[in-house]
Amino acid sequence: MTYREVARKLRALGCQELPRRPTGSHRKWFNPATQRVTVVPDWGGKDLKIGTLRAAVRQLGIEWSDFEAA
């Protein structure tokens, strides 16, 4: 799953992307429902590793099944 697909799902679940710095390949995400923040790598068109993605979703306090369904 690419970063763009992940970002679409996180927005659908109510998460917000925080403003980013001018450099770097990672973006911060905030979940207002749980008040939690995590970092998701933005590797352009490359797929994110499933373990990295699951960890980011868990850190935001979102159930994996909810993320998949979004």
N, C-alpha and C positions, 0 to 999 in steps of 0.2 A: 504494500500500500504506500503510495507516495505522500509527501507532506501535504500536498494540495487536498487530497482525499481526507487525510486526517483532520486538517483544519476545517473542512466542511462539516465533518461529523461533530467535532468539538463545538463549533458554533451552534449546530442544531441542538446540542445538549445544554446550551446556555453559557458556555465558557467564553472568555474574552482573551484576545491576544493583546499582550501588553506592548507598549511602544518599544521598539528595538533600537539598539545602538547601530551606528553606521557600518560596523564590521562584524563578522562572525557568521557562523552557519547554524546557530541555534536560536530558537525563539521561545520567549516565556509565555505561558498560558496561565490564566487565573480562573478558578471556579468560584463564582460568588456564593453559590449554595453551601459550599463547604469551607470557604475562605482558604483554599489551598492553592499553591503555585507549583508549577513544574516547568521543565525545559524540554522542548521537542526539537530534534535536529531537523534542519531544512537542507536536504541533500539534492534539491532540484527535482529532477525526474527519476532519481534512483529510489528504489523501494527501501523503506525503513525495516530494520530487523524486528521480528515479531516480539522478541523479549524486550527490546527497547521500548516498543510501542505499548506493550502490556504494563511495563513499569510506569510509564508516564500517565497512563489512564488510571492506574491504581493510586498514584500519588495525588491525582486530582480528586480522588474519592468517588470515582465512577465505576459502576459494575461493568465488567467486560461484555456481558450480554446486552446491556443497554447501549454500549458503544457500537457493537456490531450491528444492532438494529437501527441505529440512527442513519 
